[in-house]
Amino acid sequence: MTSVAESMAAVSQGNLSKRIDGDFRGHLGQVQTAVNGTLDQLSELLDDVQTSVEAAKRGNFALNISLDGRAGFFERLCTGINALCDISERGLSELYSVLEEVGDGDLTVSMSDAYEGRFADIAQAVARMTTGISDMMDEVQETATEVSQKALDIATTAARVKSGSTEQVEALSDSEILLASFSQSATAVAKEATEADVLCKTACVRAEEGQSVSEKLQDQFKEIQATTAEIGLALEQIEAIALQTTLISLNASVEAARGSGGSNAGFKVVAQEVRDLANRSGAAAADIRAKTETVNSAVANGGKLVSHAASALSAIHKAMSESSDMVAGLSAAGAEQIQKTSALKNQIEIISDKATQNLALARDSADLSSGLEDGSAHTIEQLGRFKRPSVLGQRAA
């Protein structure tokens, strides 16, 4: 009994190697045989369980415990352990198969619903995972498609912006050339207007001088007319004297004809000479009067012409003065126009720089949109490798 107690005590402490030693007979021999046999079966069973557990720890659930020579509790325990290994092997193998197919892109696979407990939870989790991944990929594909379309729209818009910016840059360049030409023309016009203003002012001075000379000529013509008038009075006196002298010479001739002798003949000759002198004086006075009248008429006409010239010079002075004011205004307007043209040219240069920057941005946008479109197409292509319920439904439809 002491040996039996020691063996049982060892078993209670997990030591199955302690057997009942000795050579017993009768009932004690039967007890010894039964206990030692039970310990042998337990040791063998635990060795098999340990082997199965070690295999399970290494991921091998296919190693079953043999049922040969085992009955009752031992058979039920081995059957239970084998069933646990079988369900674990089947569940993990199916999970591995599902995950492998998911890894290969098939999101339509799922675990069977023949499981209970934690394996059923795993099957449901796998189903939710594949459904979630499929839905996510559907959204990613839809987003990628939208991104691709947007990238195409951006590329189209960028191309239009690029084309418009190019045209704008060319137009602004042409505008700069035209403005430069216009500025040169305006500068030339302003210079010519300044020169014309100087000429107008010079002409005004010359017109004033001419008007002054005309006024002096008018005064001289008046003096000439006064002098010719005085000459006319003197001629009248000369003509009167010649007339009287002629009358006297006639009287002297008459008296000489009445008398006789040599003295009368001499007196007659003197009277004739006086009469001839009077006639010549009258003729000279008449000639002087005719010439004086001609000079007086010419002076009168010259006075009228000088008066007309003075009026014309006055009108010219007034017109040139007005022209000078207009040319001065034109010169000032030209200077202002040059200033505004310069400011406009600066603004166009700024706009041209902005247009050039917009052109560069449009090119960058086109490149980015092209890369985005290529990336979206690659994403869609990669998503097409996955077998999804939504894709299968679309293909079936």
C-alpha positions as CSV (number, residue, x, y, z in Angstrom):
1,M,0.0,0.0,0.0
2,T,2.9,2.3,0.7
3,S,4.2,1.8,-2.8
4,V,0.7,2.5,-4.2
5,A,0.4,5.6,-2.1
6,E,3.9,6.8,-3.3
7,S,2.9,6.2,-7.0
8,M,-0.4,8.1,-6.6
9,A,1.4,10.9,-4.8
10,A,3.8,11.1,-7.8
11,V,0.9,11.1,-10.3
12,S,-0.8,13.9,-8.3
13,Q,2.4,15.9,-8.8
14,G,2.5,15.2,-12.6
15,N,5.1,12.5,-12.4
16,L,3.9,9.5,-14.4
17,S,7.1,7.6,-14.3
18,K,6.7,6.4,-10.8
19,R,5.4,2.8,-10.9
20,I,4.4,0.4,-8.2
21,D,7.5,-1.7,-7.7
22,G,7.5,-5.1,-6.1
23,D,6.1,-8.6,-6.7
24,F,2.6,-8.6,-5.3
25,R,0.1,-11.4,-5.4
26,G,-3.6,-11.6,-5.2
27,H,-5.5,-8.3,-5.1
28,L,-2.4,-6.2,-4.6
29,G,-1.0,-7.8,-7.7
30,Q,-4.1,-6.9,-9.6
31,V,-4.0,-3.3,-8.3
32,Q,-0.3,-3.1,-9.2
33,T,-1.0,-4.3,-12.7
34,A,-4.0,-1.9,-13.2
35,V,-2.2,1.1,-11.8
36,N,1.0,0.5,-13.7
37,G,-1.1,-0.2,-16.9
38,T,-3.0,3.1,-16.4
39,L,0.2,5.0,-15.9
40,D,1.6,3.4,-19.1
41,Q,-1.4,4.5,-21.1
42,L,-1.4,7.9,-19.6
43,S,2.3,8.3,-20.3
44,E,1.8,7.1,-23.9
45,L,-1.3,9.4,-24.3
46,L,0.6,12.4,-22.9
47,D,3.5,11.6,-25.2
48,D,1.1,11.6,-28.2
49,V,-0.6,14.8,-26.9
50,Q,2.7,16.4,-26.4
51,T,3.8,15.5,-30.0
52,S,0.5,16.8,-31.3
53,V,0.8,20.0,-29.3
54,E,4.4,20.5,-30.5
55,A,3.3,20.0,-34.1
56,A,0.4,22.5,-33.5
57,K,2.9,25.0,-32.1
58,R,4.8,24.7,-35.3
59,G,1.6,25.3,-37.3
60,N,0.9,21.6,-38.1
61,F,-2.6,20.7,-37.1
62,A,-2.7,17.6,-39.4
63,L,-1.0,15.3,-36.9
64,N,-3.7,13.2,-35.2
65,I,-3.4,10.9,-32.1
66,S,-3.8,7.2,-32.9
67,L,-6.9,5.6,-31.4
68,D,-5.5,2.1,-31.6
69,G,-5.7,0.3,-28.3
70,R,-7.6,3.1,-26.6
71,A,-11.1,3.0,-25.3
72,G,-13.4,4.8,-23.0
73,F,-12.0,8.1,-21.6
74,F,-8.7,7.7,-23.5
75,E,-10.6,7.2,-26.8
76,R,-12.9,10.2,-26.1
77,L,-9.9,12.4,-25.1
78,C,-8.0,11.5,-28.2
79,T,-11.1,11.9,-30.4
80,G,-11.7,15.3,-28.9
81,I,-8.1,16.4,-29.4
82,N,-8.1,15.1,-33.0
83,A,-11.4,16.9,-33.6
84,L,-9.8,20.1,-32.2
85,C,-6.8,19.7,-34.5
86,D,-9.0,18.8,-37.5
87,I,-11.2,21.9,-37.1
88,S,-8.1,24.1,-36.5
89,E,-6.4,22.6,-39.6
90,R,-9.5,23.0,-41.7
91,G,-10.3,26.5,-40.5
92,L,-6.7,27.7,-40.8
93,S,-6.2,26.0,-44.2
94,E,-9.4,27.6,-45.5
95,L,-8.4,31.0,-44.0
96,Y,-5.0,30.6,-45.7
97,S,-6.6,29.7,-49.0
98,V,-9.0,32.7,-48.8
99,L,-6.1,35.1,-47.9
100,E,-3.9,33.6,-50.6
101,E,-6.7,34.2,-53.2
102,V,-7.3,37.6,-51.8
103,G,-3.6,38.3,-52.2
104,D,-3.9,37.1,-55.8
105,G,-6.7,39.7,-56.3
106,D,-9.8,37.6,-55.8
107,L,-12.1,39.5,-53.5
108,T,-15.1,37.2,-54.2
109,V,-13.9,34.3,-52.0
110,S,-15.1,33.7,-48.5
111,M,-14.9,31.0,-45.8
112,S,-17.7,28.5,-45.4
113,D,-20.4,29.0,-42.8
114,A,-19.8,25.5,-41.3
115,Y,-17.9,26.9,-38.4
116,E,-18.9,27.9,-34.9
117,G,-17.4,30.0,-32.2
118,R,-14.2,31.8,-32.9
119,F,-13.8,30.3,-36.4
120,A,-17.3,31.6,-37.3
121,D,-16.2,35.0,-36.0
122,I,-13.0,34.7,-38.2
123,A,-15.1,33.7,-41.2
124,Q,-17.4,36.8,-40.7
125,A,-14.4,39.0,-40.2
126,V,-12.8,37.7,-43.4
127,A,-16.1,38.4,-45.2
128,R,-16.3,41.9,-43.8
129,M,-12.6,42.4,-44.8
130,T,-13.1,41.3,-48.4
131,T,-16.3,43.3,-48.7
132,G,-14.6,46.4,-47.2
133,I,-11.6,46.0,-49.4
134,S,-13.8,45.6,-52.5
135,D,-16.0,48.6,-51.5
136,M,-12.8,50.6,-50.9
137,M,-11.4,49.6,-54.3
138,D,-14.7,50.5,-55.9
139,E,-14.4,53.9,-54.4
140,V,-10.7,54.2,-55.2
141,Q,-11.5,53.2,-58.8
142,E,-14.3,55.6,-59.0
143,T,-12.1,58.3,-57.5
144,A,-9.3,57.4,-59.9
145,T,-11.7,57.6,-62.8
146,E,-12.9,61.0,-61.7
147,V,-9.3,62.1,-61.1
148,S,-8.4,60.9,-64.6
149,Q,-11.3,62.8,-66.1
150,K,-10.4,65.9,-64.1
151,A,-6.8,65.5,-65.1
152,L,-7.9,65.3,-68.7
153,D,-10.1,68.4,-68.2
154,I,-7.2,70.2,-66.5
155,A,-4.9,69.2,-69.4
156,T,-7.5,70.5,-71.9
157,T,-7.9,73.7,-69.9
158,A,-4.1,74.0,-69.5
159,A,-3.7,73.6,-73.2
160,R,-6.2,76.3,-73.8
161,V,-4.6,78.6,-71.3
162,K,-1.2,77.8,-72.8
163,S,-2.5,78.6,-76.3
164,G,-4.2,81.8,-75.0
165,S,-1.1,82.8,-73.0
166,T,1.0,82.2,-76.1
167,E,-1.3,84.4,-78.2
168,Q,-1.4,87.0,-75.4
169,V,2.4,87.1,-75.2
170,E,2.6,87.5,-79.0
171,A,-0.1,90.1,-79.0
172,L,1.6,92.0,-76.1
173,S,4.9,91.8,-78.0
174,D,3.3,93.2,-81.1
175,S,1.7,95.9,-78.9
176,E,5.1,96.8,-77.4
177,I,6.5,97.2,-80.9
178,L,3.5,99.3,-81.9
179,L,3.8,101.4,-78.8
180,A,7.5,101.8,-79.3
181,S,6.8,103.0,-82.9
182,F,4.0,105.2,-81.7
183,S,6.2,106.6,-79.0
184,Q,8.9,107.4,-81.6
185,S,6.3,109.0,-83.8
186,A,4.8,111.0,-80.9
187,T,8.3,112.1,-79.9
188,A,9.0,113.2,-83.5
189,V,5.6,115.0,-83.7
190,A,6.3,116.7,-80.4
191,K,9.7,117.8,-81.6
192,E,8.2,119.1,-84.9
193,A,5.5,120.8,-82.9
194,T,8.1,122.5,-80.8
195,E,10.0,123.6,-83.9
196,A,6.8,124.7,-85.5
197,D,6.0,126.7,-82.4
198,V,9.4,128.4,-82.6
199,L,8.7,129.1,-86.3
200,C,5.3,130.5,-85.5
201,K,6.7,132.8,-82.9
202,T,9.5,133.9,-85.3
203,A,6.8,134.5,-88.0
204,C,4.8,136.6,-85.4
205,V,7.9,138.7,-84.7
206,R,8.6,139.1,-88.4
207,A,4.9,140.0,-89.0
208,E,5.1,142.6,-86.2
209,E,8.3,144.0,-87.8
210,G,6.6,144.0,-91.3
211,Q,3.6,145.7,-89.8
212,S,5.8,148.3,-88.2
213,V,7.7,148.8,-91.5
214,S,4.3,149.2,-93.3
215,E,3.2,151.8,-90.8
216,K,6.5,153.7,-91.4
217,L,6.0,153.4,-95.2
218,Q,2.4,154.8,-94.8
219,D,3.9,157.7,-92.9
220,Q,6.5,158.3,-95.6
221,F,3.9,158.0,-98.3
222,K,1.9,160.7,-96.5
223,E,5.0,162.9,-96.3
224,I,5.5,162.3,-100.1
225,Q,1.9,163.2,-100.7
226,A,2.3,166.4,-98.7
227,T,5.5,167.2,-100.6
228,T,3.8,166.6,-103.9
229,A,0.9,168.8,-102.8
230,E,3.5,171.6,-102.0
231,I,5.1,171.0,-105.4
232,G,1.7,171.4,-107.0
233,L,1.2,174.8,-105.3
234,A,4.7,175.9,-106.4
235,L,3.8,174.8,-110.0
236,E,0.7,176.8,-109.8
237,Q,2.7,179.9,-108.9
238,I,5.2,179.1,-111.7
239,E,2.4,178.7,-114.2
240,A,0.9,182.0,-113.1
241,I,4.3,183.7,-113.4
242,A,4.8,182.1,-116.9
243,L,1.3,183.3,-117.9
244,Q,2.0,186.8,-116.7
245,T,5.4,186.8,-118.4
246,T,3.8,185.7,-121.6
247,L,1.3,188.5,-121.4
248,I,4.0,191.0,-120.6
249,S,6.1,189.7,-123.6
250,L,3.0,190.1,-125.8
251,N,2.5,193.6,-124.7
252,A,6.2,194.3,-125.2
253,S,6.0,193.0,-128.7
254,V,2.9,195.1,-129.4
255,E,4.7,198.2,-128.2
256,A,7.8,197.4,-130.2
257,A,5.8,197.0,-133.3
258,R,4.2,200.4,-132.8
259,G,7.5,202.2,-132.4
260,S,10.4,202.5,-134.9
261,G,14.1,202.7,-134.8
262,G,16.9,200.3,-133.9
263,S,16.0,200.3,-130.1
264,N,12.5,199.0,-130.8
265,A,14.0,196.2,-132.8
266,G,16.2,195.2,-129.9
267,F,13.2,195.5,-127.5
268,K,11.3,193.3,-129.8
269,V,14.0,190.6,-129.7
270,V,14.1,190.7,-125.9
271,A,10.3,190.5,-125.8
272,Q,10.4,187.4,-128.1
273,E,13.1,185.8,-125.9
274,V,11.0,186.5,-122.7
275,R,7.9,185.0,-124.4
276,D,9.9,181.9,-125.4
277,L,11.2,181.6,-121.9
278,A,7.7,182.0,-120.5
279,N,6.5,179.3,-122.9
280,R,9.3,177.0,-121.9
281,S,8.6,177.7,-118.2
282,G,4.9,176.9,-118.8
283,A,5.7,173.8,-120.7
284,A,8.2,172.6,-118.0
285,A,5.7,173.4,-115.3
286,A,3.0,171.4,-117.1
287,D,5.5,168.5,-117.5
288,I,6.4,168.7,-113.8
289,R,2.7,168.8,-112.9
290,A,2.0,165.7,-115.1
291,K,4.9,163.8,-113.5
292,T,3.9,165.1,-110.0
293,E,0.4,163.8,-110.6
294,T,1.8,160.5,-111.8
295,V,4.0,160.3,-108.7
296,N,1.1,161.3,-106.5
297,S,-1.1,158.7,-108.1
298,A,1.6,156.1,-107.6
299,V,2.2,157.2,-104.0
300,A,-1.6,156.9,-103.4
301,N,-1.7,153.4,-104.9
302,G,1.4,152.5,-102.9
303,G,-0.2,153.8,-99.8
304,K,-3.2,151.6,-100.5
305,L,-1.0,148.6,-101.1
306,V,1.0,149.3,-98.0
307,S,-2.3,149.7,-96.0
308,H,-3.5,146.4,-97.5
309,A,-0.1,144.8,-96.6
310,A,-0.3,146.2,-93.1
311,S,-3.8,144.7,-92.8
312,A,-2.6,141.4,-94.2
313,L,0.4,141.4,-91.9
314,S,-1.9,142.1,-88.9
315,A,-4.1,139.2,-90.0
316,I,-1.0,137.1,-90.4
317,H,0.3,138.1,-87.0
318,K,-3.1,137.2,-85.5
319,A,-3.3,133.9,-87.3
320,M,0.3,133.0,-86.5
321,S,-0.3,133.9,-82.8
322,E,-3.3,131.6,-82.8
323,S,-1.3,128.9,-84.6
324,S,1.5,129.3,-82.1
325,D,-1.0,128.8,-79.3
326,M,-2.5,125.7,-81.1
327,V,1.0,124.3,-81.8
328,A,2.0,124.9,-78.2
329,G,-1.1,123.1,-77.1
330,L,-0.3,120.3,-79.6
331,S,3.3,120.1,-78.2
332,A,2.0,119.9,-74.6
333,A,-0.5,117.2,-75.7
334,G,2.3,115.4,-77.5
335,A,4.4,115.5,-74.3
336,E,1.5,114.2,-72.2
337,Q,0.8,111.5,-74.8
338,I,4.5,110.4,-74.7
339,Q,4.2,110.2,-70.9
340,K,1.0,108.2,-71.0
341,T,2.4,106.0,-73.8
342,S,5.5,105.3,-71.6
343,A,3.3,104.4,-68.6
344,L,1.1,102.2,-70.9
345,K,4.3,100.5,-72.2
346,N,5.4,99.8,-68.6
347,Q,2.0,98.3,-67.8
348,I,2.1,96.2,-71.0
349,E,5.6,95.0,-70.0
350,I,4.2,94.0,-66.6
351,I,1.3,92.2,-68.2
352,S,3.6,90.6,-70.6
353,D,5.7,89.3,-67.7
354,K,2.6,88.0,-66.0
355,A,1.4,86.4,-69.3
356,T,4.9,84.7,-69.6
357,Q,4.5,83.4,-66.0
358,N,1.0,82.2,-66.8
359,L,2.4,80.4,-69.9
360,A,5.0,78.7,-67.7
361,L,2.4,77.8,-65.1
362,A,0.2,76.4,-67.9
363,R,3.0,74.2,-69.1
364,D,3.7,73.0,-65.6
365,S,-0.1,72.3,-65.1
366,A,-0.1,70.4,-68.4
367,D,2.8,68.3,-67.2
368,L,1.3,67.7,-63.8
369,S,-2.1,66.8,-65.3
370,S,-0.4,64.4,-67.7
371,G,1.5,62.7,-64.8
372,L,-1.8,62.7,-62.8
373,E,-3.6,61.1,-65.7
374,D,-0.9,58.5,-66.2
375,G,-1.0,57.7,-62.4
376,S,-4.8,57.4,-62.4
377,A,-4.6,55.1,-65.5
378,H,-2.0,53.0,-63.8
379,T,-4.1,52.8,-60.6
380,I,-7.2,51.8,-62.6
381,E,-5.2,49.2,-64.4
382,Q,-3.9,47.8,-61.1
383,L,-7.4,47.8,-59.6
384,G,-8.6,45.9,-62.7
385,R,-6.4,43.0,-61.5
386,F,-8.7,42.4,-58.5
387,K,-11.8,40.2,-58.9
388,R,-14.6,42.1,-57.1
389,P,-18.3,41.4,-56.8
390,S,-19.1,44.8,-58.3
391,V,-16.9,44.1,-61.4
392,L,-18.4,40.6,-61.8
393,G,-21.9,42.2,-61.6
394,Q,-21.0,44.7,-64.3
395,R,-19.6,42.0,-66.5
396,A,-22.6,39.8,-66.0
397,A,-24.9,42.8,-66.8
